[in-house]
């Protein structure tokens, strides 16, 4: 590809009074795959292998939601408003139909967006995420990861401590830091605090009959790490059991960042799912 995650220019679009920053990869035709990022993550926190490989044969759109990175506006403290902001962004780009890749917090948004009709969602991929009322240990896991004083907090935060996992972790961090020009700034408290409140609030809101999951009719691919301490894998199973057309894959010896630990495998699974 002539344009990659490492080289794609940052573009901007206005929607709902917010100036959204985004990057486009891949061909101009086909159903676009929209990436929605994790807690405090920006466009530059994605794995280039995942983004570039998926963009080899389909349009890929990566963006910063309201208040994040180089986007304007204020980061909301609830996932419903975050989903609305994402819908406004997609509609502002004039995208008629989309597939969604939601990682962690982004997976909450994907669930909301798939269950309602503000944008036409064809298929969704949910990676390392949880349903409404799901089990979360966000603050405990984040605090523990920072206490380890690792060169990059994602090493203990996203990956287990085994030698193989940590080798994959270091390779991921190296890939994700290749881009030097026009990088997004790291997120501060103005992003982390409301996003943490959003995650905690989503998981605290009980949904005993799983109505929110049963409202999702689109095909879904659920991918999870076997040792995800932030959102334990029981969340993935609950989503799988209560969504009508979901497929579940759990990767071995992997944590919250399973999709970055096994990027080639993840891409192969996603392509098979989207092309089916």
C-alpha positions as a Python dict, from the first residue, in 0.01 Angstrom:
ca = {
    (1, 'X'): (0, 0, 0),
    (2, 'X'): (114, 352, -73),
    (3, 'X'): (-48, 479, 248),
    (4, 'X'): (-3, 296, 578),
    (5, 'X'): (-91, 361, 939),
    (6, 'X'): (263, 491, 983),
    (7, 'X'): (236, 740, 693),
    (8, 'X'): (-133, 826, 643),
    (9, 'X'): (-202, 1200, 671),
    (10, 'X'): (-436, 1317, 943),
    (11, 'X'): (-759, 1460, 805),
    (12, 'X'): (-1042, 1642, 980),
    (13, 'X'): (-1419, 1656, 954),
    (14, 'X'): (-1672, 1863, 1150),
    (15, 'X'): (-1970, 1686, 1307),
    (16, 'X'): (-2200, 1789, 1590),
    (17, 'X'): (-1981, 2088, 1666),
    (18, 'X'): (-1671, 1867, 1707),
    (19, 'X'): (-1368, 1858, 1478),
    (20, 'X'): (-1277, 1491, 1445),
    (21, 'X'): (-929, 1376, 1342),
    (22, 'X'): (-911, 1065, 1126),
    (23, 'X'): (-695, 868, 882),
    (24, 'X'): (-799, 660, 584),
    (25, 'X'): (-623, 347, 462),
    (26, 'X'): (-691, 100, 184),
    (27, 'X'): (-904, 116, -131),
    (28, 'X'): (-1180, 367, -186),
    (29, 'X'): (-1449, 108, -261),
    (30, 'X'): (-1604, -153, -36),
    (31, 'X'): (-1766, -150, 307),
    (32, 'X'): (-1538, 57, 534),
    (33, 'X'): (-1410, -97, 857),
    (34, 'X'): (-1413, 167, 1130),
    (35, 'X'): (-1169, 119, 1420),
    (36, 'X'): (-1276, 229, 1771),
    (37, 'X'): (-1005, 244, 2030),
    (38, 'X'): (-939, 138, 2390),
    (39, 'X'): (-917, 336, 2716),
    (40, 'X'): (-695, 644, 2658),
    (41, 'X'): (-588, 510, 2317),
    (42, 'X'): (-536, 730, 2010),
    (43, 'X'): (-497, 654, 1640),
    (44, 'X'): (-128, 588, 1701),
    (45, 'X'): (-199, 316, 1959),
    (46, 'X'): (-322, 72, 1695),
    (47, 'X'): (-96, -207, 1568),
    (48, 'X'): (27, -129, 1215),
    (49, 'X'): (14, -499, 1123),
    (50, 'X'): (-356, -511, 1207),
    (51, 'X'): (-447, -183, 1040),
    (52, 'X'): (-233, -222, 728),
    (53, 'X'): (-320, -586, 670),
    (54, 'X'): (-693, -528, 701),
    (55, 'X'): (-663, -227, 469),
    (56, 'X'): (-502, -441, 199),
    (57, 'X'): (-843, -524, 52),
    (58, 'X'): (-1098, -295, 220),
    (59, 'X'): (-1132, 69, 327),
    (60, 'X'): (-1020, 128, 685),
    (61, 'X'): (-1106, 441, 883),
    (62, 'X'): (-924, 517, 1208),
    (63, 'X'): (-1026, 817, 1418),
    (64, 'X'): (-999, 989, 1753),
    (65, 'X'): (-1333, 1027, 1926),
    (66, 'X'): (-1436, 1352, 2091),
    (67, 'X'): (-1168, 1503, 2315),
    (68, 'X'): (-907, 1238, 2232),
    (69, 'X'): (-571, 1309, 2068),
    (70, 'X'): (-601, 1565, 1791),
    (71, 'X'): (-982, 1571, 1789),
    (72, 'X'): (-1170, 1863, 1937),
    (73, 'X'): (-1451, 1862, 2187),
    (74, 'X'): (-1466, 1712, 2534),
    (75, 'X'): (-1441, 1344, 2624),
    (76, 'X'): (-1782, 1234, 2759),
    (77, 'X'): (-1817, 1045, 3087),
    (78, 'X'): (-2063, 792, 2944),
    (79, 'X'): (-2051, 543, 2659),
    (80, 'X'): (-2389, 639, 2511),
    (81, 'X'): (-2262, 989, 2427),
    (82, 'X'): (-1935, 842, 2299),
    (83, 'X'): (-2135, 619, 2064),
    (84, 'X'): (-2339, 919, 1949),
    (85, 'X'): (-2019, 1111, 1875),
    (86, 'X'): (-1887, 815, 1674),
    (87, 'X'): (-2213, 796, 1480),
    (88, 'X'): (-2196, 1168, 1404),
    (89, 'X'): (-1841, 1123, 1276),
    (90, 'X'): (-1937, 830, 1050),
    (91, 'X'): (-2236, 1018, 910),
    (92, 'X'): (-2023, 1328, 848),
    (93, 'X'): (-1794, 1118, 629),
    (94, 'X'): (-2097, 1010, 427),
    (95, 'X'): (-2041, 640, 492),
    (96, 'X'): (-2359, 457, 392),
    (97, 'X'): (-2275, 123, 559),
    (98, 'X'): (-1987, 22, 787),
    (99, 'X'): (-1829, -266, 971),
    (100, 'X'): (-1705, -190, 1323),
    (101, 'X'): (-1392, -306, 1504),
    (102, 'X'): (-1429, -217, 1871),
    (103, 'X'): (-1141, -286, 2106),
    (104, 'X'): (-1205, -267, 2482),
    (105, 'X'): (-1395, 61, 2543),
    (106, 'X'): (-1448, 79, 2168),
    (107, 'X'): (-1633, -252, 2191),
    (108, 'X'): (-1890, -92, 2422),
    (109, 'X'): (-1958, 168, 2152),
    (110, 'X'): (-1982, -97, 1882),
    (111, 'X'): (-2250, -281, 2080),
    (112, 'X'): (-2458, 34, 2122),
    (113, 'X'): (-2419, 138, 1758),
    (114, 'X'): (-2511, -207, 1625),
    (115, 'X'): (-2829, -217, 1834),
    (116, 'X'): (-2965, 112, 1704),
    (117, 'X'): (-3003, 266, 1360),
    (118, 'X'): (-2816, 597, 1358),
    (119, 'X'): (-2566, 433, 1121),
    (120, 'X'): (-2607, 119, 912),
    (121, 'X'): (-2382, -143, 1070),
    (122, 'X'): (-2321, -461, 869),
    (123, 'X'): (-2091, -665, 1098),
    (124, 'X'): (-1903, -607, 1424),
    (125, 'X'): (-1578, -734, 1571),
    (126, 'X'): (-1554, -711, 1951),
    (127, 'X'): (-1203, -752, 2092),
    (128, 'X'): (-1115, -755, 2462),
    (129, 'X'): (-1443, -601, 2566),
    (130, 'X'): (-1743, -659, 2792),
    (131, 'X'): (-2122, -640, 2779),
    (132, 'X'): (-2331, -398, 2981),
    (133, 'X'): (-2314, -519, 3339),
    (134, 'X'): (-1996, -716, 3266),
    (135, 'X'): (-1704, -784, 3498),
    (136, 'X'): (-1429, -522, 3498),
    (137, 'X'): (-1116, -457, 3702),
    (138, 'X'): (-996, -146, 3522),
    (139, 'X'): (-849, 66, 3799),
    (140, 'X'): (-692, -227, 3985),
    (141, 'X'): (-524, -358, 3668),
    (142, 'X'): (-408, -14, 3553),
    (143, 'X'): (-262, 70, 3893),
    (144, 'X'): (-82, -264, 3908),
    (145, 'X'): (61, -214, 3558),
    (146, 'X'): (197, 132, 3641),
    (147, 'X'): (351, -1, 3964),
    (148, 'X'): (579, -230, 3762),
    (149, 'X'): (765, 68, 3610),
    (150, 'X'): (792, -103, 3272),
    (151, 'X'): (947, 84, 2976),
    (152, 'X'): (595, 100, 2831),
    (153, 'X'): (291, 45, 3052),
    (154, 'X'): (129, -167, 2780),
    (155, 'X'): (384, -442, 2837),
    (156, 'X'): (228, -550, 3170),
    (157, 'X'): (-115, -399, 3099),
    (158, 'X'): (-197, -581, 2775),
    (159, 'X'): (19, -894, 2790),
    (160, 'X'): (79, -1181, 3039),
    (161, 'X'): (418, -1228, 3202),
    (162, 'X'): (528, -1538, 3008),
    (163, 'X'): (843, -1505, 2798),
    (164, 'X'): (651, -1560, 2474),
    (165, 'X'): (387, -1301, 2561),
    (166, 'X'): (638, -1040, 2666),
    (167, 'X'): (841, -1095, 2347),
    (168, 'X'): (522, -1034, 2148),
    (169, 'X'): (453, -729, 2366),
    (170, 'X'): (790, -572, 2290),
    (171, 'X'): (742, -638, 1919),
    (172, 'X'): (401, -469, 1931),
    (173, 'X'): (534, -160, 2110),
    (174, 'X'): (815, -132, 1855),
    (175, 'X'): (562, -142, 1570),
    (176, 'X'): (326, 106, 1735),
    (177, 'X'): (601, 365, 1785),
    (178, 'X'): (741, 366, 1431),
    (179, 'X'): (547, 675, 1328),
    (180, 'X'): (738, 985, 1433),
    (181, 'X'): (571, 1267, 1240),
    (182, 'X'): (220, 1395, 1308),
    (183, 'X'): (169, 1161, 1604),
    (184, 'X'): (-122, 1206, 1839),
    (185, 'X'): (-38, 1343, 2185),
    (186, 'X'): (-71, 1101, 2475),
    (187, 'X'): (-397, 1120, 2667),
    (188, 'X'): (-409, 1306, 2998),
    (189, 'X'): (-652, 1319, 3287),
    (190, 'X'): (-907, 1504, 3073),
    (191, 'X'): (-942, 1182, 2874),
    (192, 'X'): (-861, 910, 3126),
    (193, 'X'): (-1093, 1029, 3402),
    (194, 'X'): (-1416, 1048, 3199),
    (195, 'X'): (-1328, 731, 3007),
    (196, 'X'): (-1270, 544, 3334),
    (197, 'X'): (-1605, 670, 3460),
    (198, 'X'): (-1765, 550, 3137),
    (199, 'X'): (-1619, 201, 3166),
    (200, 'X'): (-1709, 164, 3532),
    (201, 'X'): (-2060, 298, 3469),
    (202, 'X'): (-2122, 62, 3174),
    (203, 'X'): (-2020, -242, 3376),
    (204, 'X'): (-2211, -129, 3684),
    (205, 'X'): (-2536, -95, 3487),
    (206, 'X'): (-2694, -436, 3525),
    (207, 'X'): (-2875, -599, 3234),
    (208, 'X'): (-2995, -930, 3386),
    (209, 'X'): (-3191, -1038, 3078),
    (210, 'X'): (-2910, -930, 2839),
    (211, 'X'): (-3158, -720, 2642),
    (212, 'X'): (-2879, -502, 2504),
    (213, 'X'): (-2698, -805, 2361),
    (214, 'X'): (-3015, -964, 2226),
    (215, 'X'): (-3089, -640, 2040),
    (216, 'X'): (-2778, -695, 1825),
    (217, 'X'): (-2882, -885, 1513),
    (218, 'X'): (-2570, -837, 1301),
    (219, 'X'): (-2306, -1110, 1270),
    (220, 'X'): (-2043, -1060, 1540),
    (221, 'X'): (-1691, -1191, 1588),
    (222, 'X'): (-1581, -1191, 1954),
    (223, 'X'): (-1206, -1219, 2018),
    (224, 'X'): (-1060, -1237, 2367),
    (225, 'X'): (-743, -1320, 2554),
    (226, 'X'): (-737, -1626, 2778),
    (227, 'X'): (-586, -1423, 3065),
    (228, 'X'): (-746, -1082, 3025),
    (229, 'X'): (-734, -941, 3377),
    (230, 'X'): (-906, -613, 3287),
    (231, 'X'): (-1216, -775, 3133),
    (232, 'X'): (-1207, -1147, 3222),
    (233, 'X'): (-1296, -1392, 2947),
    (234, 'X'): (-1632, -1473, 3108),
    (235, 'X'): (-1743, -1147, 2943),
    (236, 'X'): (-1670, -1286, 2599),
    (237, 'X'): (-1865, -1601, 2677),
    (238, 'X'): (-2164, -1401, 2805),
    (239, 'X'): (-2168, -1197, 2484),
    (240, 'X'): (-2138, -1511, 2272),
    (241, 'X'): (-2423, -1687, 2453),
    (242, 'X'): (-2663, -1395, 2433),
    (243, 'X'): (-2604, -1264, 2080),
    (244, 'X'): (-2793, -1442, 1806),
    (245, 'X'): (-2516, -1467, 1544),
    (246, 'X'): (-2186, -1444, 1733),
    (247, 'X'): (-1866, -1644, 1691),
    (248, 'X'): (-1620, -1664, 1981),
    (249, 'X'): (-1242, -1707, 1959),
    (250, 'X'): (-1012, -1708, 2264),
    (251, 'X'): (-637, -1687, 2204),
    (252, 'X'): (-398, -1881, 2430),
    (253, 'X'): (-154, -1730, 2682),
    (254, 'X'): (-284, -1381, 2605),
    (255, 'X'): (-424, -1084, 2788),
    (256, 'X'): (-617, -768, 2708),
    (257, 'X'): (-407, -703, 2398),
    (258, 'X'): (-460, -1046, 2242),
    (259, 'X'): (-526, -895, 1900),
    (260, 'X'): (-180, -733, 1914),
    (261, 'X'): (-9, -1044, 2049),
    (262, 'X'): (-138, -1252, 1757),
    (263, 'X'): (-182, -984, 1489),
    (264, 'X'): (-150, -1209, 1184),
    (265, 'X'): (-390, -1466, 1330),
    (266, 'X'): (-635, -1194, 1430),
    (267, 'X'): (-625, -1041, 1082),
    (268, 'X'): (-688, -1382, 923),
    (269, 'X'): (-987, -1442, 1149),
    (270, 'X'): (-1129, -1096, 1082),
    (271, 'X'): (-1089, -1127, 706),
    (272, 'X'): (-1258, -1465, 703),
    (273, 'X'): (-1543, -1325, 911),
    (274, 'X'): (-1592, -1007, 706),
    (275, 'X'): (-1568, -1187, 373),
    (276, 'X'): (-1808, -1467, 464),
}
